[in-house]
Amino acid sequence: MTTAQHLDTLFELLRIPTISAQSQNDNDMHHACEWLHQRFTAIGFDSDILATAGHPLVYAECMSAGPDKTTILIYGHYDVQSPDPLEQWTSKPFEPEIRGNNVYCRGVADDKAQLYAWIAAVDDWATSGKSLPVNIKFLIEGEEEVGGDNLEKFIGQNQSLLKADICVISDSHCLSEEQPIIDYGLRGIIYTELHLASFARDVHSGIYGGNVFNPIQVLAEIIAKLKNDEHRISIPGFYDLVRQLTDVEQRELNESPFGVQQILSETGAKAVAGEPDFSVAARAGARPSLDVHGIWGGYSDEGTKTIIPASAHAKISMRLVPFQTAEEIFEKFEKYVRRLTPEGVDIDVQYLSGGEPILMDRYNHFFQKAERAYTSAFGKTPLYELSGGSIPVTAMFKTLLNLDCILMGYGLPDDGLHSPNEKMSISMFEKGIKTSTAFLAQFE
């Protein structure tokens, strides 16, 4: 098929508003599963829609290469983030539109077009009349954007079904349209909420101000003490298990083209900030981090209202690196924030979701095949990178299936994942198909 034909087919999937966090889109989630099931059937795969306690999974396989051949598991997700705020979109979020060399649509880069590049590559291979040189399994979930635990349960209960030699995930990006990247490590994450309360209801600031704890101020003081002036996380013992980089990794980071100017360009920030003893590239993927995502409480509407709020709240996450664990870091975080909370203020520390950091063996022969495939499609050898992002399923595959993952992404840093006007370059979509095809060709 031509690129235009593949795009036409992809657009059908993009038009389905698969927002996993909103129950009003449950029918759309099932619609997308049916669409994928029919697409896999059309290209000769055996396919099933598998129920979970949440959104369903799509499984497909073609085992025609035979039991003595390599089996590749390809993972992806069909769910997307909410498109809010809608007023910031130039075009309708679920009506794909081509502007210049880009397709704009919610979910196009994260992860539908990257996933579909593999389906397109397999389809092109099959229609060429050649037999697939490997056995291929697809596992596509619908809860990646909500951090559900149903996938982990499914993997644990279906280890035989998912048995493979290597897993490939296309849900990341290249450094540029010319420079591909292979991620061999990912940071883990814990996502938390803090809820502080001083009284049962808001009270008058004139009558009680100066004599009671203000939960917003207490929360602000707690947050301020999570990092020191050099951007180092202040939680006692936080860095105890952080993995030390090898000499090769340190040299690669020192030579990495990812630096200050790229961050300023991609984000629009006026300055970079971080631990002064580490480079931008090291801080991006080899060091842990902590960020506050939201704070709320009190009165914020128009005009004045002189109250001391009864409660204050915040969402805080931490990105973890090998050999930290989500359980260990959450325990230290909770102990620290409770210690910072004064007597007379109640605090509830909630663990919302988490995923473990992961480090893959970049020297195994599957990574070498991926390197050659990228070089074939891009004309340039890929760089190896420790990614700052988190894909919890990689740790699940390693723990439950003893399966390494290769992250072969085709997005770009400015694709606007989770933001209005999410996009994907058409030329990167084409290179994704070419790279996927070249990877399969390595097994002939």
C-alpha positions in Angstrom: 0.0 0.0 0.0 1.1 3.6 -0.5 1.6 6.0 2.3 -1.6 7.8 1.4 -3.5 4.5 1.6 -2.0 3.7 5.0 -2.9 7.2 6.2 -6.5 6.8 5.0 -6.8 3.6 7.0 -5.0 5.1 10.1 -7.5 8.0 10.0 -10.3 5.6 10.6 -8.7 4.6 13.9 -7.8 8.2 14.8 -11.5 9.3 14.4 -12.5 7.0 17.3 -12.3 9.1 20.6 -10.8 6.4 22.8 -10.4 8.5 26.0 -9.9 5.8 28.6 -10.3 8.1 31.6 -13.9 9.0 30.7 -16.8 6.5 31.1 -18.8 8.3 28.4 -16.3 6.9 25.9 -16.6 3.2 26.9 -18.5 2.4 23.6 -15.7 4.1 21.6 -13.2 1.9 23.4 -15.1 -1.2 22.2 -15.4 0.3 18.8 -11.6 0.7 18.5 -11.1 -2.9 19.6 -13.5 -4.1 16.9 -11.7 -2.0 14.4 -8.3 -3.5 15.3 -9.7 -7.0 15.4 -11.1 -6.6 11.9 -7.8 -5.1 10.6 -5.8 -7.9 12.0 -8.2 -10.5 10.5 -7.9 -8.7 7.1 -4.1 -9.1 7.1 -4.3 -12.8 8.0 -3.8 -12.8 11.8 -5.8 -14.7 14.3 -7.2 -12.1 16.6 -9.3 -11.9 19.8 -10.8 -9.1 21.9 -10.1 -10.1 25.5 -12.1 -8.7 28.4 -10.5 -7.3 31.6 -12.0 -5.7 34.6 -11.6 -2.4 32.8 -11.1 -1.7 29.1 -10.6 -4.7 26.8 -7.3 -5.8 25.2 -6.7 -6.8 21.6 -4.5 -9.8 20.9 -3.4 -11.0 17.5 -0.9 -13.5 16.3 0.6 -15.0 13.2 2.7 -18.0 14.0 3.2 -19.3 10.4 7.0 -19.0 10.5 7.2 -22.1 12.7 8.3 -23.1 16.3 12.0 -22.9 15.4 11.8 -19.2 14.4 12.0 -16.0 16.5 8.8 -14.8 18.1 8.4 -11.0 18.4 5.8 -9.5 20.7 4.7 -6.0 19.6 3.0 -3.9 22.3 1.0 -0.7 21.9 -2.1 1.1 23.3 -5.2 2.3 21.6 -6.4 4.7 24.3 -5.6 8.4 24.4 -5.6 11.4 26.7 -8.6 13.8 26.9 -8.2 16.6 24.3 -9.0 19.4 26.8 -8.7 22.4 26.6 -10.7 22.2 23.3 -10.4 25.9 22.6 -6.7 25.6 22.1 -7.1 23.2 19.1 -6.7 24.6 15.6 -8.7 21.7 14.2 -11.1 19.2 15.7 -9.2 16.8 18.0 -10.7 13.7 16.6 -10.8 14.7 13.0 -7.3 14.1 11.6 -6.1 17.0 9.5 -3.0 17.3 7.4 -1.2 20.6 7.6 2.1 20.9 6.0 4.0 17.6 6.6 2.1 16.8 9.8 -1.1 15.0 10.8 -2.9 16.7 13.7 -5.2 14.6 15.9 -5.4 13.5 19.5 -3.6 10.1 19.8 -1.7 10.3 16.5 1.7 10.2 18.0 0.7 8.7 21.3 0.3 5.9 20.2 -1.9 5.1 17.2 0.3 6.1 14.3 3.4 4.6 15.9 1.5 1.3 16.6 -0.1 1.4 13.1 3.4 1.7 11.5 3.9 -2.0 12.6 0.5 -3.1 11.3 1.3 -1.4 8.0 4.7 -3.0 7.7 3.3 -6.4 8.3 0.5 -5.7 5.8 3.0 -4.6 3.2 5.1 -7.7 3.8 2.1 -10.0 3.5 0.8 -8.4 0.3 4.3 -8.6 -1.3 3.8 -12.4 -1.4 6.6 -13.2 1.0 6.2 -15.3 4.1 6.9 -13.6 7.4 10.4 -14.6 8.6 9.3 -14.5 12.3 6.3 -15.3 14.4 4.5 -12.1 15.5 2.2 -11.4 18.4 0.4 -8.1 19.0 -0.8 -7.0 22.5 -2.7 -3.7 22.4 -4.2 -2.3 25.6 -6.7 0.4 26.4 -5.6 1.6 29.9 -2.0 2.9 29.3 -3.1 6.5 29.8 -4.9 5.8 33.1 -2.3 3.5 34.7 -4.7 0.6 35.3 -3.5 -2.6 36.8 -5.6 -4.9 34.6 -2.8 -5.4 32.1 -0.4 -6.6 34.8 -3.0 -9.1 35.9 -3.5 -10.3 32.3 0.2 -10.7 31.7 0.6 -12.7 34.9 -2.3 -15.0 34.0 -1.3 -15.5 30.3 2.5 -16.0 30.3 2.3 -18.9 27.9 0.1 -17.0 25.4 2.6 -14.0 25.5 5.8 -16.1 25.3 8.2 -14.4 23.0 11.9 -13.8 22.4 11.8 -10.0 22.3 9.2 -7.3 22.7 9.2 -4.2 20.5 7.4 -1.0 21.6 6.9 2.0 19.4 5.7 4.7 21.8 8.7 7.1 22.0 10.5 9.5 19.8 13.6 10.2 17.7 15.9 13.2 18.4 15.0 14.7 15.0 13.8 13.6 11.6 17.4 12.7 10.8 18.6 11.3 14.1 17.0 8.1 15.4 17.2 6.9 19.0 17.0 3.5 20.7 15.9 3.8 24.3 17.4 1.0 26.5 16.3 2.3 29.8 13.2 4.1 31.2 12.5 5.9 34.4 9.9 4.5 36.7 7.2 6.6 38.4 5.1 7.0 41.5 2.1 9.3 41.4 0.8 10.6 44.7 -1.8 13.0 46.2 -1.6 15.0 49.4 -4.7 16.1 51.2 -4.3 18.4 54.2 -7.1 19.6 56.5 -7.2 21.8 59.6 -11.0 22.1 60.2 -14.3 20.7 59.0 -15.2 23.9 57.0 -13.6 27.2 55.9 -13.3 29.8 58.7 -13.2 33.6 58.9 -9.7 34.9 58.4 -10.3 38.1 60.4 -11.5 36.2 63.4 -9.2 33.3 63.3 -6.2 34.4 61.2 -3.0 34.3 63.2 -4.3 31.6 65.6 -4.8 28.5 63.4 -2.9 26.6 60.7 -3.7 27.6 57.1 -3.6 24.2 55.2 -2.5 26.0 51.9 0.4 27.6 53.7 1.4 24.3 55.4 1.2 22.5 52.0 3.3 25.2 50.4 6.0 24.8 53.1 6.0 21.0 52.7 6.4 21.3 48.9 9.2 23.9 49.3 11.1 21.4 51.5 11.0 18.6 48.9 14.0 20.1 47.1 16.9 22.2 48.2 18.3 25.2 46.4 20.4 23.0 44.1 17.3 21.1 42.9 18.4 18.0 44.8 15.5 16.0 46.3 15.5 16.4 50.1 13.7 13.2 51.0 16.1 11.3 53.4 17.6 8.2 51.7 16.1 9.1 48.3 19.3 8.6 46.4 20.6 5.6 48.3 19.9 3.0 45.5 20.4 5.2 42.4 22.4 3.3 39.8 25.9 4.6 38.9 26.5 5.1 35.2 29.2 3.1 33.3 32.1 4.9 31.7 30.5 4.2 28.3 27.2 5.7 29.3 28.9 8.7 30.9 30.9 9.4 27.7 27.7 9.0 25.6 25.9 11.5 27.8 28.8 14.0 27.6 28.6 13.7 23.8 24.8 13.8 23.5 23.4 16.5 21.2 20.5 16.9 23.6 21.3 20.0 25.6 20.1 23.4 26.8 19.1 24.8 23.5 17.0 21.9 22.6 15.0 22.1 25.9 14.5 25.8 25.4 13.3 25.3 21.9 11.0 22.4 22.6 9.4 23.9 25.7 9.6 27.6 25.3 11.2 27.9 28.7 13.5 30.8 29.4 16.0 28.8 31.4 16.9 25.3 32.4 17.2 24.2 36.0 18.5 21.1 37.7 21.2 19.4 39.7 24.4 21.4 38.8 26.7 18.4 39.0 24.9 16.7 36.1 24.5 17.6 32.4 21.2 18.2 30.8 21.3 14.8 29.1 22.1 13.0 32.4 19.3 14.8 34.2 16.8 13.9 31.4 17.0 10.2 31.9 19.8 9.0 34.2 18.7 11.0 37.3 15.5 10.8 39.3 13.2 13.8 39.5 10.2 15.2 41.5 7.5 17.4 40.2 4.3 19.0 41.5 1.5 18.7 38.9 -1.3 20.6 40.6 -2.3 22.4 43.8 -5.8 23.3 44.8 -7.8 24.6 47.7 -9.4 27.7 49.1 -11.0 30.5 47.0 -9.9 31.3 43.5 -12.9 32.8 41.8 -13.4 36.5 40.9 -13.3 39.1 43.7 -12.5 38.5 47.4 -13.5 36.0 50.0 -11.7 36.3 53.3 -11.6 32.7 54.5 -8.9 30.3 55.8 -9.6 27.2 53.8 -10.4 24.0 55.6 -8.2 21.9 53.3 -5.5 22.0 50.6 -4.4 19.4 48.1 -1.6 18.6 45.7 -0.6 16.0 43.1 3.1 15.1 43.2 5.1 12.5 41.2 8.6 11.2 41.3 10.5 9.7 38.4 12.7 6.8 39.4 15.9 5.3 38.0 17.4 1.8 38.5 17.8 0.5 41.2 15.1 2.5 43.0 11.7 0.9 43.5 8.3 2.5 43.7 7.5 0.9 47.0 10.7 2.0 48.7 10.5 5.6 47.4 6.8 6.0 48.3 7.5 4.8 51.8 10.3 7.4 52.2 8.2 10.1 50.7 5.2 9.4 52.9 7.4 9.3 56.1 9.1 12.6 55.1 5.9 14.6 54.4 4.2 13.3 57.5 7.3 14.5 59.5 7.0 17.9 57.9 3.3 18.2 58.8 2.7 20.1 62.1 0.6 18.7 64.8 -2.9 20.0 64.4 -3.0 19.4 60.7 -4.3 16.1 59.3 -2.6 14.7 56.2 -3.6 11.9 53.9 -0.9 10.6 51.6 -2.3 8.6 48.7 -0.5 6.4 46.2 -2.4 6.7 43.0 -0.2 4.7 40.6 3.3 3.6 39.9 5.7 1.8 37.7 9.2 0.4 38.1 12.3 1.7 36.3 13.8 -0.6 33.7 17.2 -1.2 32.1 17.5 -3.5 29.1 20.5 -5.4 27.7 21.5 -3.1 24.8 24.2 -5.5 23.7 22.0 -8.4 22.8 21.6 -9.3 19.1 18.0 -7.9 18.9 19.2 -4.4 19.7 21.9 -4.8 17.0 19.2 -5.8 14.5 17.2 -2.7 15.5 20.2 -0.5 15.1 20.7 -1.9 11.5 17.0 -1.3 10.7 17.1 2.3 11.8 20.3 2.9 9.9 18.7 1.4 6.8 15.6 3.6 7.0 17.2 6.8 8.3 20.7 6.6 6.7 22.1 7.4 10.2 23.1 5.2 13.1 20.8 5.6 16.1 22.0 7.0 19.4 21.4 5.0 22.6 19.4 6.8 25.3 18.2 6.5 28.8 14.8 7.9 28.5 13.2 10.1 31.1 9.7 8.8 30.3 8.0 5.9 32.0 6.4 2.9 30.3 5.4 0.6 33.2 4.6 -2.4 30.9 8.4 -2.8 30.2 9.0 -3.7 33.8 6.0 -6.0 33.8 7.4 -7.9 30.7 10.8 -8.1 32.4 9.5 -9.3 35.7 6.7 -11.6 34.6 8.0 -12.9 31.2 11.7 -12.3 31.5 11.4 -10.4 28.3 13.5 -7.4 27.2 11.9 -4.6 25.3 13.3 -2.5 22.5 11.8 1.0 22.3 11.8 1.9 18.6 10.0 5.2 18.5 9.1 7.3 15.4 7.7 10.5 17.0 9.5 13.8 17.4 10.1 15.8 20.6 7.7 18.6 19.6 4.7 16.3 18.8 2.8 17.7 21.7 1.8 14.5 23.4 -1.1 15.1 25.9 -1.3 18.7 24.6 -3.6 20.5 22.2 -2.7 20.1 18.5 -0.9 16.8 19.0 0.8 15.9 15.7 3.0 13.4 13.9 5.2 14.0 10.9 4.1 12.1 7.8 7.7 11.5 6.9 8.3 10.0 10.3 5.3 7.7 9.8 6.8 6.6 6.5 10.2 6.0 8.2 8.4 4.1 10.9 7.0 1.7 8.4 10.4 1.4 6.6 12.2 0.8 9.9 9.7 -1.8 11.0 10.0 -3.6 7.7 13.8 -3.4 7.8 13.7 -4.9 11.3 11.7 -7.9 10.1 14.1 -8.3 7.1 16.9 -8.8 9.6 15.5 -12.3 10.4 15.3 -13.6 6.8 
